[in-house]
Amino acid sequence: MEYQIGDIVKLKKPHPCGSKEWEILRVGMDFRLRCLGCDHQIMVPRKLVEKNTRGLRKKEES
């Protein structure tokens, strides 16, 4: 799967706020993700994101 900045990933487990969707802010060995429910940001290893991804929405081109 190819990840790009601005894409929305749906992860397996929900964040404590209840949202399962995260926006990708940084791509590399680690991903910086922003929760779409509460705007909390986290850094997660690429391997963990690839393992737990259940869906991917590409960013809307304007």
Secondary structure, 3 states (H helix, E strand, C coil): CCCCCCCEEEECCCCCCCCCEEEEEECCCEEEEEECCCCCEEEEEHHHHHHHEEEEECCCCC
